[in-house]
Amino acid sequence: MNLTEEVSYDEALLLSCDDVNESWIVDSGASFHATANVGFLTNFVKGDFGTVFLADKSARNITGKGNARLLLPSGGTLALPNVRLVPKLGHNLISVSKLADDAGYE
């Protein structure tokens, strides 16, 4: 996880309160960060990165990956590396386990 300033839990949770297409949901069940919107991604690499199985048991192809930088309500940013592009994914997802891994927690 790469923060440009310290972020409180309140700020992180506010990421899911904006417009549905631009909101990010903090998901404790997600294995990785994911979005259906390639516009969020920089350093984008297109390719076949496998398949993800959703909670409703449906499967989606992972068609690329890149990095996302989210603007926080405080004006700071949250950098998310290796965000997977999953077309037709209903929500943008921030993986709690990936945040913990990136921060060095076991």
C-alpha positions in Angstrom: 0.0 0.0 0.0 1.3 3.4 -0.9 -0.1 6.4 0.8 0.9 10.0 0.2 -0.4 10.9 3.6 -1.8 9.1 6.6 -5.3 7.8 6.0 -7.9 7.2 8.7 -10.4 4.3 8.5 -13.2 6.9 8.1 -11.6 8.2 4.9 -11.0 4.8 3.4 -14.6 3.8 4.0 -15.9 7.0 2.4 -14.5 5.7 -0.9 -17.7 3.6 -1.3 -20.1 6.5 -0.8 -19.8 8.3 -4.1 -21.3 7.7 -7.5 -21.7 3.9 -8.1 -19.6 3.8 -11.2 -16.7 5.6 -9.4 -17.1 4.2 -5.9 -14.8 1.5 -4.5 -16.0 -1.1 -2.0 -13.6 -2.3 0.7 -14.1 -6.1 0.5 -12.7 -8.5 3.1 -13.6 -11.4 0.8 -11.7 -10.2 -2.3 -8.4 -11.8 -3.1 -7.2 -8.8 -5.1 -8.2 -5.3 -6.1 -10.5 -5.3 -9.2 -12.4 -2.9 -11.5 -14.4 -3.1 -14.7 -13.3 0.4 -15.7 -10.0 0.5 -17.6 -10.0 4.3 -17.2 -9.0 3.9 -13.5 -5.8 2.0 -14.5 -2.3 3.3 -15.3 0.6 1.2 -16.6 -2.2 -1.1 -18.0 -1.2 -4.4 -19.4 -3.8 -6.3 -21.5 -3.8 -10.0 -21.4 -5.3 -13.2 -20.2 -4.8 -13.2 -16.4 -7.1 -16.1 -15.6 -10.7 -16.3 -14.2 -12.3 -15.0 -11.1 -15.3 -16.6 -9.5 -17.7 -14.2 -7.9 -19.8 -14.7 -4.7 -22.9 -15.6 -6.9 -20.8 -18.5 -8.4 -20.5 -16.8 -11.8 -17.1 -16.6 -13.5 -15.5 -13.6 -15.2 -12.3 -13.4 -17.2 -9.5 -11.1 -16.0 -8.5 -9.3 -19.2 -5.7 -7.0 -17.9 -4.1 -5.3 -14.9 -2.7 -2.0 -13.9 -2.3 0.4 -11.1 -5.0 2.7 -9.6 -4.7 5.9 -7.7 -7.7 6.9 -5.7 -8.4 10.4 -4.4 -9.3 10.5 -0.8 -11.7 13.0 0.8 -8.8 14.6 2.6 -7.1 15.4 -0.7 -4.5 12.6 -0.3 -4.3 9.6 -2.5 -4.3 5.8 -2.1 -2.2 3.8 -4.6 -3.4 0.4 -5.5 -1.0 -1.8 -7.4 -1.9 -4.8 -9.6 -5.6 -4.0 -9.9 -7.3 -6.6 -12.1 -9.6 -5.6 -15.0 -12.7 -7.7 -14.8 -15.3 -6.7 -17.5 -18.9 -6.5 -16.3 -17.8 -6.6 -12.6 -20.6 -4.9 -10.7 -18.4 -2.9 -8.3 -14.9 -1.7 -8.0 -13.2 -3.7 -5.2 -10.4 -2.9 -2.7 -9.1 -6.1 -1.2 -8.5 -5.9 2.6 -6.1 -8.9 2.4 -4.2 -7.3 -0.4 -3.9 -4.0 1.6 -2.6 -6.0 4.5 -0.1 -7.9 2.4 1.1 -4.7 0.7 1.6 -3.1 4.2 3.6 -6.1 5.4 1.1 -7.7 7.7 0.8 -11.4 7.9 
